[in-house]
């Protein structure tokens, strides 16, 4: 017992150091996302090959039984391209959750709250508020529910407002897709920057609100720092499996229905079923909002429709792109090239700056329907919930516009 305590104290002298603690945490998270991309992308290739095999054989089977063209399009371009594309990200999601589970079960995550107490204190929150933010890396819904641990209602509401800025696992497929398409060998760094920006924005917004409220003193942090221990394999497996099960359940329900809906609004218009998507209901909706999104470099109706669909679940942004641009298996290197080419056919100037503005908008804009419902339940206020949605939409649009306009000015 004494030996374990002594070893814990020696490790804590470094990991909870007042100066080195935060940089070490950021380096650990950078390594986590490096592994998520490098190892995950290698395993993802197996899923991509399987998806392509399924798509080719299902299409051949449907033609063999003389299936109707609309049914073939629905199954191949809608369901398989939408749901199947999301499933190819399972290796990346698995590695991310595995790393977070190891960090949590080893006892390190409670140290993160301790280390972040000083930074969070400047925002008028205790380090305890950082725990829901860390949970937000997995899913926004339990992160919002975790704000119950905060004593003051004002702190809970403030934390609920900023928790959606954390990059949940549903946003990871968006980062992987667009970083892989436009940033090539720097794709891991481009994606990691979204996590850093999300944390920075959350702290800055909380700090501004704290100053606006008069800068009242925060509650002191009381937290137990357990001894470091070897992570338990069974505990980690249960944690990772439950997260993957939730991801697969969402793919089989929300994303499945959203893929069918996106296919329908792109293949039907006022005159019935159409072949030109630009005459569809989806195009009509998207074109109304194109002037608003154009200053952010996102003035394409396809992008607008994908972002609207992402409110059902953030992964749907990726599946929507696959359906909108007709890019089967869009997550393989060849599929990414086809998707990038399809985007540039419509907008030849669409490049890395546009892609980064899109990733930033997806990071900061309205969370999914499940998260919105949880905010309403936990805050018990429609006014706060609607205000949160409006604030996040406006903030996301402003941030994307600033990044795109400044980037265009620096590098026209």
N, C-alpha and C positions, 0 to 999 in steps of 0.2 A: 504493500500500500504506500509506504513512504517513498519507495523507488519510483512508483508511478507519479506521485505528486511532484517529486523532484524533476522528473523528466518533463512533465507538463509545464512546470514553472520555467524551465529552460527554453522550451519551444515558445511559450507565451512571451518571453522576453523579446523575441524577434517578431512574432506574428501580431502581437498587440502593441508594438512599439508606437509611441505617439507620432513619430515622423515616418517610419518605414511601413507601418501597418497598412495604410491605404494603398501605397504603390504595390505592396506584395499582393494584396487582394486583387488589384487590377491585373497584375501579371498572371496570377492563378486563373482568373477568368479568361484572359487572352489565350492561355494554354488550353483551357477547356474548349474554346471555340475553334482553336487551331486543330485540335483532335476531332471535333465535330465535323469539320470540313474535310480534312485530309483522309482520315479513316472512313468517315461516313460516305464520302463521295466514291471511295473505292468499292464499298459494299453496295452503294446505290446502283452501280452498273448492272449488278445481277438482277435487281428488281426491274430495271429499265428493259433488259433483254426479255424478261418474263412478260412484262406488259406488252411489248411489241409482238411477241409470239401470240399472246392471247388476242390482241387486236386483229392481227392478220388472219388467224384461224377462225375467229368469230365472224369476221366480215366474209371470208370465203364460204363459211357454213350458211350464212344468211342469203348470199347470192345463190348457193346451191339449192336452197329450198324456195327460191324465187320470192324472197321477202320484199315487201313494199319499200320503195326508196326512202320514204319518210321514216320508216321503222329502222332501216339500216343506219340512216343519219343519226337518229336519236340514240341508238345503242353505241355506235362507234364514235361519232363526233361529240355526243352529249355525255353519256354515262361513263364509257371507258376512258375517254380523254379527260373528263373532269375528275371522277373518283379515282381512276387508275393512276392519274398523274400525281395525286396527293399521296397515294400509298408508296410511291417511289422514295418519299422523304423519310420513311420509317427508320432507316439506319442512322440518319442524322439526328432524328428525334430521340432514338434509343441512346445514342452516345451522350447527348446533352443531359438527359435525365439520369443516366448512369453516373455521370460525373457529379451532378448536383446531389444525388443520393449519397455518394461516397463522402462528399464534403460535409453533408448534414450529419450523417451517422458517425463520422469521426469526431464530431464536436467542434468543428471549425466555424460553422455558421453562427453560433452564438457569439464567437469572437468578432465576427464581422459586425454584428450589432453594437458591440462594445467599441470597436475601432471607429465606427461611423457616428458614434454619439456626439463627438465634437462638431462634425459637419452638420448633422441633423439639428444640433442645438442652435446653430445660427439660423435655421429655418423655423425655430420655435417648436421643434419636435424632439422627443427623446430618441435614442438609438433603437428603442423598441419599435418605433414606426418603420425602421428599415427592414424589419422581418417580413411584414406584408409586401414590401417592395421586392425583396428577394424571392418570395413566393410567386410574385408576378412574372418571374422568368419562366415559370411552369405554366400557370393559368391565372388569368385575371380574377376569375370567380372566387376561388378559395382565398386569394390574396385580399380581396375586398372583405370577405367574411372574417379574415384574421384581424381586421381593424377592431374587432370586439375587445381585443386585449388592451386597447388604449383606454385610459381612465376618463378623459374629458371628451365630451361630444364634439367640441370644436376641433380637437385633434383628429378624431375619427373622420369627420367630414373632410378635413383638409387632406388627410391621407387617402381617402377614397377618391378625391379629385385627381391626385397625382399618380396613384398606382397604375392606372391604364397606360401611362407613358412608358412603363417598363415593357420590354419586348417579350411577350408571351411566346410559347412554343408555336402557336399558330402563325406567327409572323415569320418564323424561321424559313419556311418554304419560299416566301416572297423574297427574302434576302438572298437565299441560295440561287433562285432563278435569275434575278436581275443582276446580282453581283457576278454570277457565272457568265451571263450574256455580255456584259459590258465592261467588266473590270479584270477579266482573265486572271493573271497570276496574283493580282492584288485582291481577289474576291473575298478571301477570309478577312483581310483588314477592313474592307469596305463594309462587310456585314458586322464585324465587331464594333465598328464605329457607331452603328445604330444602337447597340446596347449601352455604350458610353454616353451617347447623346441622350438617350432615354433617362438614364440615371441623373445626368446633369440637369436636364429640363425639369425633372420632378423636384429636385432640391431647390432650384432657382425659383420655380413657381411657388413652392411652399414658403420660401424666404420672403418673396414679394408680398404674399398674403400675410405673413407674420408682421412685416413692417406696416402694412396697411391697417392691421388690427391694433397697432400701437406697441408691438414688440413686448408682449407680456412674457414673463419668465416661464420656461418649460418645466415639465415634471422631471425630477431626477430619474436616472435609469437604475433600476434594480433588476439584475439578471444573473442567473447562475451560470458559471463557466465550468462545465463538467470536465473531468479528466479526458485527455485524448485516448482513444481506443481504436483497436483494429475494427473496421467496419464489418458488420455482420452480413454474411452473404444472403441469408434468408430475408432479413429486413430490407436489404437493397433490392432483392428480386421482387418482393411484394410491392415496394414503392414504384419501381420501374414498370412492372407489369400493369399496375393500376393506371398509371399514366398512359401507357400504350393502349390499354383497353379503352380508355376514354377517347383517345385519338381515333382508334378504329371504329368505335361506336359513332363518333361524329361523322366519319367518312361514310358510314353505312346509312346514316339518317339525314342530317342537315346538309352535308355536301352532296349527297345523292339527289335530294329534292332540289337543291339550289342548281345543280348541273342541268336537271331536266327543265327547270324554270328558265335558266339562261338560254338553253337550246330553243325553247318555245318562243321567247321574245325575239330571238334572232332569226327564226324561220317563219314567223307569221307577221303579217302586217294588216292594214285596213282591208286589203283585197283578198285576204286568206293566206295560204301557204305561198312563200316566195323563194326565189333562188338567190336574189341579191340582198345580202344582210343590211345594206344601207337604206333599204326601203322598209325595214322591220320596225316593230314597236320599240325595240331596244335602241335602235338608231335614233328614233324620234325623241326618246327620253334623253339620251346622251347628248344630242345636238343642242338641246335647250341649255345645258350646263357647260358646254364647251367654252363660251366666252368667259365664264368665271374661272375655269381651270387653265386657260391659255397663258396667263401671266406666270404660272408656275411651271410652264413647259409641258403641260399635260393636256393640251388642247386637241384631244382626239376622242371622239364619242365612244370608241371601244374602251379606252382607259376609264372614262367616266362610268360606263356601265359596270366594268369590273370592280371599281371602287364602291359603287352602290351595293353590288352583290356581296362585297366583303363585310357588310354590316351583319349579315346572317352568320358568318364565320370567316375569320381572316384568311383561312386556307383557300376559301372560295375565290379570292382574287387570282390565285394561280390557275385554278381549274377554269375560271372564266376566260383568262387569257388564252388558254389552250383551245377553248371552244370558239372564242371570238375571232381568233386568227387562224383557225383550222390547222393547228400544229399538233399532230398526234405525237405522243411520247416527247413532249416539249422539254423534258428534263435531261435527256441524253445530250451529249455534245452536238450530234447532228440535229436533234430536235431544237436545241437552243439556237443553232445557226439558222434553221428555217424560220423560227419565231422572230429572231432579230431581223432577218431579211423581210419578213412579212410586215413588221412594224415600219421598217425603213421604206418599203414600197408605198406606204400610206403617207409617212412623214419622213422624207430623206434626211432631215436635220436631227432626228431623234438619236441622241448619243449618251455617253456616260453621265453628263450633267443632268439630262432629263431623267435618266434612270435613278440617279441619286435623289433627285427631288421627289420622284415617285416613292422610293423606299422611305424617305423621310415623312412623306404624307401618310403612308401606311403605318408608320411607327406612331404618329401623334394623333391621328384622327379617331373618330368615335369607336369605342370598343364594340365587341359583338353583342348580339341581342341578349345572350345569357348574362353577360356582364352588366348590361344596362338594367336588366330585371333584378339582378343582385344589388346594384346600387340603390334602386328604388326600395327594395325590401329592407336593406340595412339602414338607409337614411330616413325611411318612412316619410319621404317628401317628394312629390312630383315636381315641385318647383326646383329643388336641388338637382334632381335627375335631369330635367330638361335643360337647366342651366349648365350642367356638366357637359351634356352632349353639344350644346351650342358653343361653349368655350373651347372644347377640344377640336371641333370642326374649324372654328375661326383660327385657333392657334396653329393647327396643322397647315391650313391654307397660307397663313402669313409666313410661317417658317419655310415652306416650299417655295413661295414667291421670292423671299429674300435670298435663299440659296441660289435659285435659278437666275435671278436678275443680277446678283453680284457676280456669280460665276460667268454669266454671259458678258458682263462688263470687263472682267479681268481677262477672259479668254474668249473673245468674240468669234 
